[in-house]
């Protein structure tokens, strides 16, 4: 398991190849060596594509605000989200839960109900002008308030009030929590908003799977894609016994190079796909799909279309029997808090701007002091800075769980991931411990804590 070494190596290789010609959100210091290429399609005037630090290419409005949709999902006791052509995010102010996915019955009063925002206050619709015309996959749908709204592939589009700068993707994520079998958690996570972007520019035989490490390339069947250090640009040196363990991913005989994708000829009439000039393979011995096990073999590497930004300086990676977790400087595992409420508009409750009642009940039975003992914040140095926007620092009032002003009495200066604080576990005693993983409802996915898994070969948590 060679995360840090592999990540540095991947960045170095990427830098030597050259970046794709796409628009990328700016950061205060360094930029990623490579960004994911995408299919150029017609879009209405005023919209654009921005390559975000983690999510890759996303659609944005004229101000650079990322666009999201709200896909319909079947929850425990009924569906939530939106059907194609039927936006349901409105100015309705909900005061009670719906009972759609909670074990509790509907009709219970929601926390902080007096100040609870409406759906459109959190998710401003991407309104369309009265004379706007559909363009390609972009259509116009009618809202119940009489206004018109842009939609992409039928689903209405929104921005998030949590996004502040061009390239921010704080409102929602394609990195969805997953259950113990590795599949999407479904009703466990609720009906989540997801960023919307153009298709990735790649052959139909491949797919993208978002991981904490980056945007992992797989085959359409889900098998991880690998490259070999001993290959050369445009040439495969993996033959005979090597090719029996590392299966070349073959291309149709009449296929033409497309963007970052080309082919190498293994034998007369037999073509193999190459990504960024290097041949690609699957690993016959991989035990699951997708996998990072092949990357343990010297000289072989998982392929990412875009790497995630490095964690801040001082964070470490801890090897475990089952994989790897992100940790602080002392080796203590980092945890992320997940929360999605059960009102009809399915608001996220894992951000400091949201009600903290859910988290306080999970981490300390409503007692904030007990929460600090069970799940202390990851404290940042006073002068701590991040080289990316996906990692940041913020000041938190531990009594309320909400943001504080620098210098406020009792405020804590803490690290945050995707604009949400990260935590430690009071039960962890040594590096690599994950005693608080899956703490909470639905194994910590709907309302609870998950370890910051970089890799989990047995539990399948490495998203």
Secondary structure, 3 states (H helix, E strand, C coil): CCHHHHHHHHHHHHHHHCCCCCCECCCCCCCCCCCCCECCCCCCCCCEEEEECCCEEEEECCCCCECEECECEEECCEEECEECCECCCCCCCCCECCCCCCCCCCCCECCCHHHCCCHHHHCCECECCCCCCCECCEEEEECCCCCEEEEECCEECECCCCCCCCCCCCCCCCCCCECCCCCECHHHCCCCCEECCCCECCCCCEEEEEECCEEEEEECCCCECEEECCCECCECCCCCHHHHHEEECEECCCCCCECCEEEEEEECCEEEEEECCEECEEECCCCCCCCCHHHHCCCEEECEEEECCCCCCCCEEEECCCEEEEECCCCCECEEEEEECCCCCCCECCCCCCCCHHHHHHHHCCCHHHHHHHCCECECCCCCCCCCCCEEEEEEECCCCEECCCCCCCEEEEEEECCEEEECCCCCCCCCCCCCCCEEECCCCCEEEEECEEEECCCCCCC
